[in-house]
C-alpha cells in the first residue's frame, strides 16, 4: 500500500468515526437518562470532535477486517475507544496534570470552559465509552461484548493507562525526590501510559473476530510494537517538532524533564529503536499475509508522522 492510498484510507475512516461520534454526542437523552445538560455536552463535544487522526478507531477497524468483522460494529467499538482516549486527554491537559493550553490546535477543554466542567466532561466521556462498548450493535454475542469491556477496563485502568499516568507524574518528581529512570522502567511506563490503549485497539479487532489463540498472539505482538513506536515518535516530535504543526506546545516534555527513551538514547538511538519496532510489527503480521498490508502501512505511518 502506497502512502497516498494509506492516507486516503485513514482520512476516510476518520470521517466515518467523526460522523458517528457526532450522533453519539447529540442532545437527545437515551433510555435511562433523565437529561443531557447542555454545557456538559458542549464540553464533551469540544474534547472529542473536530480534530485528531482517529488512529485508535482506525486500528480497531483494520484489525477487525483481518477476521471478516462487519465494519459497522468495529467502528462503533472504535468510537467507544476514541471517547475513552479523549477523556484521558481532557484530564491530562488539566493544570494539576500537564497544564496544557492547546490540544489539536484549539483551546483545551478547561481553557474553553473551566476546570470543573473539564473534569466532568472527562468523567462523562469515560463512562459513555463503556456504555457504547456494551451495546448489542457492537457485536451480537454478549460474551464478545463482555470480553471487550473487560479488556478496555484493564487497558485504561490501574495496570494500564491510569497507572502509567501515575508513573509519569512520579517520574517528574511530584511525590518524592526525582530520580533518573532506567530504560526498562521507561519502557514499562510508556507501555502502560500510551501503549495500553493502542494494544487494546488491535486486540479489539481480534476479539470482535473471535480469533484463535495464535492469531490473538500475533496481533498482540503487533500492538505492543506499534504502541511503543508511537510513544517514541511522539517524544521525537516533542524535541524536533513545531507547535503549529503539532497543534500543541512543543518542547514541554523536555522542559518538564519527563522520562523518555529519547532522553536516554538520544535522537539517533531513539530512531534506531523506532526502526527496530517497525520491523517487529511487520514480522508479527507475517501469518496474515497481504491481508495485513494496511496494518503494515499504519506502523510506518506511526514512525514517520510529523504531528
Secondary structure, 3 states (H helix, E strand, C coil): CCHHHHHHHHHHHHHHHHHHHHHHCCCCCCCCCCCCCHHHHHHHHHHHCCCCCCHHHHHHHHHHHCCCCCHHHHHHHHHHHHHHHHHHHHHHCCCCCCCCCEECCEECHHHHCCHHHHHHHHHHHHHHHHHHHCCCCCCCCHHHHHHHHHHHHHHHCCCCHHHHHHHHHHHCCCCCCCCCCCHHHHHHHHHHHHHHHHHHHHHHHHHHCCCCHHHHHHHHHHHHHHHHHHHHHHHHHHHHCCHHHHCCCCCHHHHHCCCCHHHHHHHHHHHHHHHHHHHHHHHHCHHHHHHHHHHHHHHHHHHHCCC
